[in-house]
Amino acid sequence: MANEPPAADDPREWLSRAKSNLILAAAVLEGVNPADHCFDTQQAAEKSIKAVFVRRGIEYPYTHDIAKLLRLLDKRA
């Protein structure tokens, strides 16, 4: 289903979902609130970062805080 998170063990699925969010964010549709574009952009970034965690075999917290996720990745580099 589209509202389910990507498969936890497949970074390609995370990146596919991130790409989908970017497409939504870039779509020019009448009546779409700009905040919704921002939401999809944030989701694309978050899912892309989580794909890196998955690829590296690192557990990640349930959070939408991109800065926190990047800090955690930096500590593991």
C-alpha positions, 0 to 999 in steps of 0.5 A: 500500500502507498501509505505503508513505510518502505520495506525495512531491509531494502534501500532501493525501496526507500529511494523509490519512495523518496523519488515518489515524494520528490515527484509530488513535491515538484508537481504544479497542481492548482489548489495545492498548499505550498506546505504540502510541497514542503512536506513531500520534500522533507519526506524525500530527504528523510527516506533517502537518509534512511536508505543509507542507514538500511544500506549500511545495516545501521538501525535508525530511530523512528523520527522525522528529524533530518538533522538528528538522522544526519548526526547519527550517520556522521557518528557512524562514519 
